[in-house]
Amino acid sequence: MARQDDAPEATTPDPDPGELKEWCDALDGVLHAWGKEDGKARARTLLDALLAHARTRKVGWRPPLVSPYINTVGVEEQPAYPGNLALEARISAISRWNALAMVVRANRAQGELGGHIASYASAADLFEVGYEHFFRGPDSPEGGDLVFFQAHSAPGVYARAFLEGRISEESLGHYRQEIVASSKGVRGLSSYPHPYLMPDFWQFPTGSMGLGPLNAIYQARFIRYLENRGLKQAGERRVWGFFGDGEMDEPESTCALTLAAREKLDNCVFVINCNLQRLDGPVRGNGRVIDELEALFAGAGWNVFKCLWGSEWDALFARDHDRVLEGIFASTVDGEFQTLSANDGAFNRETFFSRSPELKALVDSLSDDDIASLRRGGHDPVKIHAAFAAATVRNGKPSVILAKTMKGYGMGAIAQGRMTTHQQKKLDKDDLLAFRDRFNLPLTDAQVSDACFYRLPTDSDELRYMLDRREALGGHLPQRRASSESLAVPDLESVAAFSLNADGKVMSTTTAFVRQLGALLKDTVVGPRIVPIVADEARTFGMANLFRQVGIYAPFGQLYKPEDDASILSYREQRDGQILEEGITEAGALSSWTAAGTSYATHGMAMLPFYIYYSMFGFQRIGDLVWAAADQRARGFLIGATSGRTTLGGEGLQHQDGSSHLLASTIPTCRAYDPSFAGELAVIVDYGMRRILTEQHDEFYYITVTNENLPQPTFVADSQEGIVRGMYRFRAGGPFERRVQLFGSGAIMSEVLKAAEELESKHHISADVWSVTSYVELARDGMRSEREWRSGKRETQDCWFTKHMRGTRGPIVAACDYVKALPELVRGYVPEGRRYITLGTDGFGRSDSRAELRRYFEVDAQSIVNASLRVTEVCEAEVQIEAKKRLADIIGMASI
């Protein structure tokens, strides 16, 4: 954030103007003597040297991070506009109307539907210049650009696609009415960009503000990753991100700015729509958000291009020899700018231009209407194009354009610049007529009153122009294509024999996973597509051997000799490295995982990301990003290591995970597993890869692994279906009459096995042990079965879980290393009359040994035994009571 003294201040009298003039004349002399471009370079060299000299003299000055409040690209530098401004203005005006009509009609039908008009009203020209001159479509020889559209401007994107003939009028009329539309055989339009709901249209979900900027940077980075690994040429493809100024307060919006600069992602361009307003009021009413953002991005190493004032201001700036305007701008806060935008030319003359005689004189020749027509830069295609053109020059830095706009631009007194403009969903007839007249739309009063959509005639100049421009740029956007090839997965035995044939070998499931991953990386088909991702914990998980095997990705190679160079576990960075070592940023790592997991659609190349992390720092920390990845139809594996509340031992409350599986259960495309054994893990990974790479299902897998070294059994082939469906009988109990069914999973399976042994050896209770690999899968199967039974599609509602329990007897005791709510997911599918007891780790974690933690949470072997004895005792008592009741009934009937 810029300090207050970073902001340019109003001009103050200089104590020695002659000396100042000498310095300025000297700089002008350098520029003149060396020529235009060489002069600029020479001037920069001299200023850098002067600054270095000033530092040696302890002058205490540094270049400000904030430049004057004017356009970065001057009039003399802006290129000639390459398009037809008149046609583009008409296209933009019609899109504005259709976007507005879409929201108005939806809310006339049902006032609860909502929608946004003002955001697109402020961003329309920014989008239009991009559509006509910059955004490359998927058929471009260079490949398509990736465009993150500001979510609240979605109606405008639909409106333009309607003009192009890609969205029907019926669909436009079902904005935010997806279910009703489907019942009519029409495709409805989602509220915001949602690839899951419109998989051939939207590429990136941006509705949760803040996630778009973060994901955009990592998408730009992944383009370079694919190129540096020799998998796909990047060409001139760019990532464009359109975001709001208020959105930049989200920590995710700015947390990866330095990564973009550090890796020289000059394929990344942000366009920040600075309309100065968020939902409730000004973004910085008492400050200046554009100054703040300039300082932030410049400090992070980005090119910053300000697009603040339209062409109508050029003449004023040219006449303002004393730079009075700059001084007044510098002393005007955003709250004042907003008020100015909400009022007419007369108000602006009196309130703004009367602040000094010199300023007043600048506009003496202008009428009040002329003053009202002084546009902000984000509404002038000429200025927008100049900023876009400058930002797309490759110079080793990412670029940001700070475009100043008016929220609700063109919506008149009811909405333009008003505090309530974000909530504006309905306009009355007079407001609609005023909008029509403001943008000179070819609509009758009746059509305006009915908020009719306007479609361009097929032979219109506007339609031919916009279609020709998109054809020249490589096709329509947004557009999502899921067109990657199906990949063959290696035979399970060839990559996981050590897990399948463990024969009592002692190891953790984390070790088993890393070994399987290492074997997969050697496969000639799948190996190159794997993207291993870690957030600074590779050594913790025993993955350091992969540093040499496949290398750590570093776009410029390793510029130093690592301290451990002689070690086989040396920290090896290379330009074509495969591992994404993200450092301590789970949000960044998940964004890389999303970029890789959606590569099949964004790049036409299926990749297979494995992101391994402390399970507590997954869904609980970055759940919103995971939800967005699911919306984007991401495919891949999330590996929650050191999982469970008792497996991590001394790490304590913040690190011990007891909830991730419950959180994972809320994401429809996430399939969550908690395997107990290495063989189970191998089967699940193999199954997931076949589903993702070969069958190309839009789903991802969350698998928890533990760090406890335990004897691993040999895999039994006929258990494979049960493993992937959620449960199977791992061990049959003894021949005793009394019987109990024990459920174990993940870290607690070892305690369940101990409990089973004690129940049989000491208490003569047979204990069937079931390995529950996924309560989530069991519960979903139960819900599906129940729904099909309700709808008459099946005779019984028995699911996988119920069918297997019907073939057993005795009470059921389920123990896991997660909150009890996880095993409670299947309570509704327990056969009638059976007792079901759940043991879990509810509450906060503690720092202690595994044994003490399991005793404390009552999931150790003894607690499982105690629960089994008690429930068996209760069940036996219930049987006796029921027998006595039946006997009494018989006696009673006999006495009648």
N, C-alpha and C positions, 0 to 999 in steps of 0.2 A: 504494500500500500504506500502511496506517495505521502511523504511528510507534507505538512502545510506549506513549508517554505519551498517545496518543489513546484508549486503551482506558479505559472507566470503571473506577474503582478502588473498593475497599471503603471504606465510610464511615469517615472519621477524625474525631477530636474537633475541634470548632471552638473557637478561642481566645476568640471573642466571640459566643456563640450569640444573645445579645440583638440585636446588630447584624444578624446574619443573618436573625433573625425579622422585624425591621423591613422589610428589603428584600423578603422573601417576602410579608409582609402587604400591602406596597404593591402588588406585582404582583397579588395576589388582589383588592385593591380595584379595580384597573383592570378586571379581568375581570368583576367584579360590577357596576361602574358602567356599563359599556358594553354589557352583555348578552353572551350566549354567543358568537355568531359575530363581532360587532363588537368584542367584548372581546379575542378572539384576535388580530384584525387590529391593534388598537391596541397590544396587548402586543408584537407583532412589530415595529411601528414604533418603539416606545420602546427595545426591545433593540437594534435596528439603530443607532439614534442613540447609545445608550450605547456600543456597540462602536466607532463612529466616533470618539467622544470619547476612549475609552481608547487608540485608536491615536495620536491627537494627543499624548497624554501618555506615549507609548512604554511602555505597561504590559507589552507583550510577550505578550498573550494573544490567542488566536483560538478561535472556537467549535470544539469537537471534531467530527470527522467521524463519530465512533462514538457512538451513543446507548446508554442502558441496555439490558441483555440481556433485554428483555421485548417483548411484542407492541406493534407501532406503533399499531394500532387498539385503543383501550381498550374495556372492557366497555360503558361508557356510550355509546360511539360506534358499536358494531357494530349493523348493521341486523337486523331480525327475519329468521330463516331462511325462505326462500320455499318450500322443498320438504318432502317427507315423509322425515324422517331415517331412520325405520325401514325403509322400502322401499329407500332408497338404500343403507343399510348392507347389506341383503341382496343387492342387485345387486352391490355392490362385493365382498362376500365370495365370491359365486359366480364373479365374474370372476377373483378371486385364485386360487380353486381351479382353474379351467380353465386359467389361465396356467401354474400350477405343474404340473398334470397333463400339459400339452402338452410341457413340457421333460422331465419324468420319463419319459414314454412314449417320446419320441424317443431318450433316452439308454439306456433299457432295450433298445431295438431295436438301436441302434448307439452304443456309448459314445463314439465320436469326434465325434458331431454337436454337442455343446455346447449352449449356450443359457444364459439368465440368468433366475433366479427372484427374487433378492433386490432388484434395482433396482425392478421393478414393485411388489414388496411394500411398498417405501417410498413409491412415487409414486401408488399406486392411488387414494387419496382426493383427491389433487390433480387427477388426471384426471377422476374422477367428478363433482366439483363443476363442473368446466368443461363436461363433457358435459351435465349436467342444467340448467345455469343460465347459461352464458356463451358457449360456442362457437356462432357462427352458421353454419348450413349453407349450401350453395350456392344453395338456393332462397329464402333470406331476402330480403325486399325490399331490404335494404341490401347484399346480396351476401355471399358466404361469407367467414368468417375464414380466415386462413392459419395452420395450426397445425404447428409443428415439434415432433414427439414425441421425447422422449429415446430414443435408439436401443436401449439395453439393456432398455427397458421394452416393446419391441415385442410380446412374448407377451401382455401385458395388453390391448393394443389389439386384437389378434386375438381374444382371449377375449371382449371386449365385442361386437365385430362378430359373433361367433358367436351370442351371445344375441339380437342384433337380427335374426338370420336372414340376414345378408349373407355369411357364410362357413359352408360346410358342415362337418359333423363329419368327413367324409373329408379335407377340407383341413386341419382342425385336427390330424388324425392324421398329416399329412405335413408338419409343421413341420420346416424345414431338410432336406427330402427332395424337392426340386423336380423332379429328373430322374426319380426313381422314380414320383412322383405323375403326371407327364406321361405316362409309359408306361402308366399305368392309366386315363388319361382324367380325372384329377383335377388340380385346381390346387393345387400345393404352396405353402407359405408361406415367403417369404424370411427369412433370419436377422434382418435389420434393415430399416428403411424403405428400399426400393429401388424407385423409380418405374419403372425400366427393366424390372424383373422383374414388377411388379404395377401396370401402367399405369393401371388404373381405381381403384386403392385409395390407394397412397401418393402424396403430393404432393412431399415433400422428403426427400432422403437425409441422414441425420444420423449414419451409422455411423462416419465419420471424425471423431472428437471435435474440437471447436473450430470446425469449418466451419459448424455449425448456427447459432450465435449471430451470426457474421459475415453469413451469407446472410439471416438473419431481419431484421436491421437494413436491409440493402439492399432486401429485398422491401418493407418498410414504407416506405422512401424511394421506391421505384418506384411504389407506390400514389399517393403525393403527386405524383410526376412526371407520371403520366398525368392526374391531376386538374388540375394547374396548366397543362398543355398543352391542356386542353379535350378530351381524348380519352375519359376515363371518370371519372364521379363516384366519389369515395372513400366517401362516406356515413360510416357508423359502422364500417366494416370494420376489423378489427384483425389484427395479427400476434402470435400467441402463441408463445413459445419456451420449451419445457421442457428444462432442461439440468441437468447434475450439477455439484456444487461442485468435484469434482476436475477436471472438464472445463474449468473456468474458468482453469486454469493454462496452457492452450494459448494462445499469443500471438494467434491469430485470434479467440479468444473475446472479447477485450477491445479489439482494435485499432480498432473502429469505434464505441465507446461515445460518444466526443465528437461524432462526426458525428450520431448520433441526437439528442443534446441540442442541438447547434448548429442543426439543422434542425427542432427542436421536434416530433419524431415521437412525439406522444402517442397514436398508433395502435399503438405497439409495447409489448408487455408481456412481460417475461421472468419465468419462475418457476424459481428455482434450487432444486433438490431437495438440501437440505443434510443429507444423512444422515451427513456427516462422514467417510465412508470412500471410498477409491478401491480399486483392485484388490488392492494388496498390504497396505495398512494405512490408518491415518488420513490424511486430507488434510492436516491441521495438528495432529499429535499433541501438539506442544509449544506450540501457539498456538491461535488461534480464527479459523477460516475465515469465520465469519459476520461478525465484526467487520471482518476484512480486506476482504470483499466489500462491506460497507456503506460503508466509507471509499472504496473504489474507485469504486463507482457514484455515491455522493453527490458525490465530488470531480469526477466527469465531468459532473454536472448532471442526474442521474436522480432521480426520486422513489424512495425506498426504503421498503418496507413489510416489517417483520419479522413472521413468523408462527411463533412459537417454542414457545408453551405452550398446551395444550388447555384446555377450559372447566373441567376439574377443578381447575386451579390458581387459578381466579378467587377462590375463597374464601380460599385461602392468602394471595394478594396483598392481599385486602381486610383481613385480620387483621394483616398485616405493616406496622404503622404506622411502624416504624423502618427499613423497606426493607432488612431483613437479607438477604432472598433476593437482592436485586439485588447486594449486596456479595459474597455467596458465589458467585453466578454469575460475577461479574467476576474472581474469582480461580480459576476452574475452567477448565482447558484441555480441548481437544477429546478428547485421549486419555482423560481421566477421564470425560467424558460418554459416550464409547463404552463404556467398561467398565461404567458404570452401566446402559446400555441392554442389556447382555448378561447382566445378573443380576436377581435377584428383588427383591421389596419389602423383605424383611428385610435384604438386602445394602445396598440404597439407604438404608434407615433408618440403618444402622450407619455406612456410609461417607460419605454426603452430609449427611443431616439431623442428624448428631451433631456437626457442626463447631462449633456454638455452642449454649449453653443456649437462647437465644431461638429458634433455628431448630428445635431439637429439640421445643420446646414447641408450635411451629406444627403439628406432625403427631402430637402425643400422642393426639389423638382418632381418628386414622386407623389402620386395621389394615394389616398388611403387604400384603394384597391391594389395599387402597385405594391404597397408595403405588405398587404395581406398575401400577395403572390410571391413574396420572397421565400422560396422553398428551402427546406433543409436538404442537406446533401443526399440523404437516403431516399429522396423522392425525385432526384434528377438523374435520369439514365446516363447522361453525359459524364457526370461526376462519378457515378457508380462504376461505369465502364473504365474510367481512368484509374480508379482505385483497384478494381479487379485486375486490370492489365498489369499494374505495378506489382500486385501481390503474387502474380503467377510467373514472375521472372525468377528463375532458379538462381539462388545465391547462397545456398547452404543453410538457410534459416527458414523455419516456418513463418507464416505471415498471418496477421490478424487485421481485419478492416473494422474500424469503429465507425459505423454508419449512423448518423444522427437522423432520427425520424420523429414523426408525431404519432402517438397512439390514437387510433381512430381517425387517421388522416382521411379527409373528404367526407366524414360522416356528419359534419355540420355542428351546430350549437349543442345538439343533444349528446354528442360523444367525443368530438375531437378534443383531445387533451383534458378531458374531464376525469375527475377522480373515479367516477363510477363506470368508465368506459369499458373496463374488462368484463363487467357483468351485463353489458348491453346485449340482450338476446332478441328483443322485439323493437320494431320501429313502427310508428303510426304512419298513416297515409301521407301526411305532409312531409314527414322526414324522408320517406321513400321517394317522394316526388323531388325533394330538394337534392337527394343523392343522384337521381337520374339527370337532373338539370346540371348539377356540378360536373358530371362526367360525360354529358352530352350523349346519353344512351338512346338508341332508337326504340323506345318503348312507349306505348300509349298509356294514358292515365289508368285505364282499366287493367292493363298488364302490370303496371306498377303496383296498383292496389292489391292485386292477387299475388304479387311477388312471383310472377312467371319467370321461368328461366329463359335466357336468350341464347339461341344457337346460331352460329354463323352460317349464312348460306354456303352451299358447297362450292359455288363459283366465286366466293368473295376474295378480295385481295388479301384480307387478314388471314383467312384460313390457309390459302396457298402459301403465304409468307411463313407462317409459323410451322407448317408441315415441311416446307423446304429447308428451313433453318434446322429443324430437328434431324432431317435426313442427312444434311451436311455434317452434323455433329455426331452422327452415329446412332440415332434412334431415340425413342422416348424415355423420359425419366419422370418419376421413379419407376423402376421396373426390376423385378426380382426373377432370376432364372436359376432354378435348381437343376443343373445339367451335368453334374460330374459323373464319371464312369463308376461302375460297380467294381469293387476290388476283392480278390480272393484272399481269404484269411488262412494263415498257415495251420497245419494240423495241430491240434491241441497237444498231443504227445510230444511233438517236436520242439515245443517251446516251454513246456511245463512238466516234463517227466519227473523232475526233482520234487515237485509238489504232489503229483498224482501217485508216485511210488515212494512216498516218504518213509514208510515202514518204521514209524516211531522216531524218526530223526527229529532232533530238537531245533526249532527255529521259530521266529515270530512270523506272523502273516505279513508284516512290513518287509522283512527280508525276502519272503517268497515273492511278493509283488515286484520288488526291485530286480530279482533274478529273472522273473518272467518278462519284465520290461526290457532288460538287457538282451534277452534272447529274441524278443520281437524286433528290436532295433537292428538285428543282424539279418532279418528277413529281407530279401531283395524287393519284394512287392510292398509290403506294409511298412517296413522299416523306415524308408525315406519320408513317409507321410506322418510319422509320429512326431509330435511336438511335446517333449517333456518340459514341464513348467514347475518351478519352485520359487517360493518367496523366502529365500535365504535360509533354507533348512535342509539342503541336500545332504550335508554331512550327518545331520541328526538322523536322517532316514536311511543312512548307509548307501547313498547314491554317488559318493565321491568317485567311485571307479568309472562312472560314466563320463567324468570330465575328460579323460583321455580317449575313451572309446568314441564319443561323438562330438565332444567339444562344447564349450559355452559360447553362445552367439554374442559376437561383438562386431558391430558393423565396420570398424576400422582395424580389426585385428588386435593382437596383444602387443602393446607398445612398451612393455617392460618384461623383464625376466622375473617370473614369480619366485618368491622365497623358497618354495617347495618344488622347484623345477625338477629335481632329481627323483622325486617320489612318484610312484605309480599312481598316486591319488592327486597329482599336481593340479593346481587350479589353471586349467588351460582354456584360454579365450581365443577364438578364431572367427574370421569373417564368415565362414560357412558353418559355424557351430550350430548344433541342433538344439541344445538345451537353452530355454529362456530362463535365465537366472535374474529374477525381477528385483531382488533386494527386498527390503521390508515394506512391501506394499501388497496386501492381499487384494485390494481393489484393482491395482495394476495387473497383477497376475491373473485375476479372473477376467479382466478385459482382454488380455492376450489369449486366454482360453476361449473366450467368445469369438475373437477374430479367427482363431484357428478352427473352432467348431462350426463356423458358418462359412468357411472358405469354399465349401462345395457350391454355395450359391453366389458368393461375392466374386469368386475367382474361377469357378468351374473346375475346381480341383479339391477333391476330398482330402482333408487332413484329419489326423486323429490326436487330439490333445489329451494329455494326462497331466492334470494339475494335482500335485500332492502337497498337503499342508496340515498343520495342526487342526484337527476337526473342530475345535472350539472356535477357531477363527475363520470359519467358512460361512455357513448359512446365518449364524447369529450375527456376524460382522458385516457381511456383504450380501445379505439375502436379496436386496432390491436388484443388485446386479445379476444375480442368478435368475431372478424372475424375468428380467429383461432378456437374458440369454435364452430362456425358454420361449419367450414371445418371438424371438428371432429364429427359433427352430434350431438351436445349437445342438451339435452332436459331439459326444466325447465322454471322458471319464473324469470325475472328481474323486480324489482319493483322500479320505479323511483319516489321517494318521494319528497316532497316540490317542486313539478314540476311547470313549467311555469315561465315566466319572472316576473310576478307581484304578485304571491301568497306568496312569501317568505318575502316580506316587506323589513325591514331594512338591510338585509344581503348584498345587493348591487351587484355590477357588476360581481364579480367572482362566486357568488353562484346562480344567477338567470338564469335558463335554458330556452332558447328560441329555441333550435336547436336539441334536442335529437331525436325527432320523425323524423326529416328530415334525420339525420344520420342513424337511425334505418331502414329507408326505403331502404337503400342501401344494406342491408344484406338479401339475398334471403330467408333464413329460419327463419327470425325473423318476428313475427307478432306483430305489434305495435298498442296499443290501448290507448286512452285518455278518459276514462269514466268520465261522469259528476256526476253520482249518484251511491250510494252504491249498488243499485239493478243491475245496469249495470255491475259494477265491479264483483259482485257475479256470474253473468251469464258468464262473460268472463273467470274467473278463473275456473269455473266448465267445461266450454267448452274446455279450454286448457288442463285440467287434463285428460279428456276423450280422447282427441286426443293423448296425450303423453303416458298415462299409459295403457289405454285400447286398443286403436287402434294402438299405437306405431308408430306414425309419427315422423320423424326426424325434429322437429321444436321447437322453443322456443318462449316465449311470453314476450314482453316488455309492461308493464302496468304502466302508470303514475298515481299517487295519490297525492292529495293535503292536506294541513293542515288547510284549512278554514272550520270552522264549519257552515254548512248550513242545512236548512230543507230538508229532504230526502223524495222523493215521494214513494208511494207504487208501486212496480213493476207490469207492465201489461204483462200478459203472451204472448199475440200475438206480442210483440215487440222483442221476443228473437232472431228470425232470423235476424232482422235488426241490433240488437246489435252486433252480431258476424260478420255480413257482412259489417258493417261500418256505417250505418245510419238508422234512422227510424223517423217517425213523432212523436214527443213527445207531441205536443199540436196543435190542429187545431185552426186557427184564427177565428175572428168574421165574421159577415155577410156583412161587408162593401164592396162596389164595388172595391175600390182600394185595392191592395193586394201586400204583400211582403213575400218572403220566407227567414227566418232567420236561419242560421246555428250556433249552439253553441257546444262547447266541453270543457271538463275539467273545469279548473278554471273560464273560462269566461261565462259558461252557465248561471250563476246567473245574469250577466250583460245583456245577451241576453233576459232573461225572463223579466227583468225590462224594457228593451227597447220595447219589444212586448206590454207590458201593456200600456206604454206611447203612442205608436203609435196608439193603438186602442182607448184609453180614450181621448186623446187630439187631435189626427189628423185624426181619423176615417179611419185608414188604417188597414185592416185585416192583422195579422202577424201569419203565420204558423211557428211554431218553430220545427226545426229538430235537434235532438241530433246526432252529428257526432262523433261516437266513434272511427273511424279510417279512416283518409284520405288515409293512406297507403293501407289499404285493398281495399278501393274504387278505388284507382288508379290502383292497380294490377288487379282488376277485369275488369276495363276498358281496360287495355292493353291486357288482355287475350281475351276479347270479340272482340276487334278490330282485333287482329291477326287471330282469328277464322273466322271473317267476310272476311278478306283479302284472306284467304285460301279457302273460299267457304264452310266452315263447318256450317255457320249459315246465315240466310237471312238478319238479321239486326245486326248492331254493338252495339245495345243498351245494356248497362250493368245495374247493379243494380241501380247505381246512375242516369243514364239517364232515365231509365224507371220510376223511382219515380218522377223525375222532369218534365217529359212530362205530368204527370197528374196534374200539378199545373200551376199557372199563376203568373205573376208578376216578378219583378227583384229578384235576390238572393244576400243576404249580409251574408258573412261568417266571423265570428269573432273567433279568438283563441288566446291563450297565447304564441304562438310560431311565428317564422318568417313567413311572408306572403307566402313564398315559399311552406309551408306545405299545406294550402288550395288551392294554385295554382296547386297542383298535379292533381286536377280533372277538371281544366278549359277546357281541351280538350273534356270533356264528357258532358258539359253543352249543352242542346238542342239549336239548331240554332235559333238565333234571341233573345236570352235571355241575359239580362245584368247580369254580375257576378262581385261583388265587394268583395275584400278580405281585412280584417283588421287584423293586426298582430303586433308583438312586435319587429320589426327589430331594430338593434342598440345595444349598450351596456346598461346594467341595471343601476339602480340608487338605492340609499338608501332612502327609504321613506315609507309611508303607502301604503297599497294596493290601496286605493281610489286614491291617488295622482299618483301612478305608472300607473294605468289604464287610468287615464285622460291624463297623459303625453304621453303614447303610443297610445292613441286614440282607446282603446278597451273597454272603459267604456260604460255604458248604453246610455249616451248622445251622444257619438261619433257614436254609432250604430244607434241611432235615426236619427242623422244628415245625416249619409251616406244613410239611407233608404229614408229619405225625398228627398235628392238630386237626387238619382237614380230614384226614383218614378217620380219626376218632369221631369227629362230628358226623361224617357220612355214615359210619357204622351205627351211631346212635340214631340217626334219622331212619336207617333201615329197620332197626329194632322197633322204633316208634310206629313206623308204617306197618310192620308185621303185627304188632299188637292191635293196631287199629283195624286191620283186616280181620284178625281173629275175633275181635269184639263184634264186628259187623256180621260175621258168620254165626256167632253164638246168638246174637240178637235176632237174626233171621230164623234160626232153628227154633227159638222159643215162641215164635208167632204162631 
